[in-house]
Amino acid sequence: MGFFDFVKDAGRKLGIGSDAPTPDDLRAEVTKLGFEAKDFTVDVKDDTVTVSGTAPSQEQREKIVLALGNVHGVAKVEDRLTVSQADAPAAATPAATNAAPESRFYTVKKGDSLSKIAKELYGDPNKYPAIFEANRPMLEDPDKIYPGQMLRIP
């Protein structure tokens, strides 16, 4: 997936008293949210997080990247995650083994709500639950989003 840019001063603070999250803080955040990846590693250099390993699905891959990037003090996430081939259909061609397409991403602006984003992107504000579900468990309430937060858009 490459590099993703985030708003460094947005997001939840992890750890105690520091703006810079540690690799242990970030791994704990991913685990707390229930995401798993084989051979999962997280490295931090300045405000850039590099993540690698094998995610069980494209959705989990994207959610891991967002969980790491939507942390206060993180400006970039370098995604070196791959998607497990174990769940690919037996008759899949090599080009089709990462079956699920990548999602679009949206950075929340001041005044946004999930219904406003759904109206802008889908033409229907009542489609906000699709955005909410695509961002669970990072979002616990559809009314609690903040400027600078990056969301998955299915």
ChimeraX attribute file (.defattr): number of C-alpha atoms within 10 A of each C-alpha:
attribute: neighborCount
match mode: 1-to-1
recipient: residues
	/A:1	12
	/A:2	9
	/A:3	14
	/A:4	17
	/A:5	14
	/A:6	24
	/A:7	19
	/A:8	20
	/A:9	15
	/A:10	19
	/A:11	22
	/A:12	12
	/A:13	18
	/A:14	18
	/A:15	13
	/A:16	9
	/A:17	8
	/A:18	11
	/A:19	17
	/A:20	20
	/A:21	22
	/A:22	17
	/A:23	18
	/A:24	13
	/A:25	17
	/A:26	24
	/A:27	20
	/A:28	13
	/A:29	17
	/A:30	19
	/A:31	13
	/A:32	11
	/A:33	14
	/A:34	11
	/A:35	17
	/A:36	19
	/A:37	21
	/A:38	14
	/A:39	10
	/A:40	13
	/A:41	17
	/A:42	18
	/A:43	16
	/A:44	18
	/A:45	11
	/A:46	11
	/A:47	16
	/A:48	20
	/A:49	24
	/A:50	20
	/A:51	21
	/A:52	18
	/A:53	19
	/A:54	19
	/A:55	22
	/A:56	18
	/A:57	21
	/A:58	19
	/A:59	18
	/A:60	17
	/A:61	26
	/A:62	21
	/A:63	22
	/A:64	26
	/A:65	23
	/A:66	22
	/A:67	22
	/A:68	26
	/A:69	28
	/A:70	25
	/A:71	24
	/A:72	21
	/A:73	23
	/A:74	26
	/A:75	20
	/A:76	22
	/A:77	24
	/A:78	19
	/A:79	19
	/A:80	16
	/A:81	24
	/A:82	18
	/A:83	22
	/A:84	18
	/A:85	16
	/A:86	10
	/A:87	12
	/A:88	17
	/A:89	12
	/A:90	9
	/A:91	8
	/A:92	11
	/A:93	11
	/A:94	9
	/A:95	7
	/A:96	12
	/A:97	17
	/A:98	19
	/A:99	16
	/A:100	12
	/A:101	10
	/A:102	15
	/A:103	14
	/A:104	10
	/A:105	14
	/A:106	14
	/A:107	16
	/A:108	17
	/A:109	14
	/A:110	9
	/A:111	9
	/A:112	14
	/A:113	19
	/A:114	22
	/A:115	21
	/A:116	17
	/A:117	21
	/A:118	19
	/A:119	15
	/A:120	11
	/A:121	13
	/A:122	14
	/A:123	12
	/A:124	13
	/A:125	16
	/A:126	13
	/A:127	17
	/A:128	20
	/A:129	14
	/A:130	14
	/A:131	19
	/A:132	23
	/A:133	16
	/A:134	18
	/A:135	22
	/A:136	14
	/A:137	15
	/A:138	17
	/A:139	15
	/A:140	12
	/A:141	10
	/A:142	16
	/A:143	12
	/A:144	9
	/A:145	21
	/A:146	16
	/A:147	15
	/A:148	18
	/A:149	20
	/A:150	24
	/A:151	25
	/A:152	21
	/A:153	20
	/A:154	15
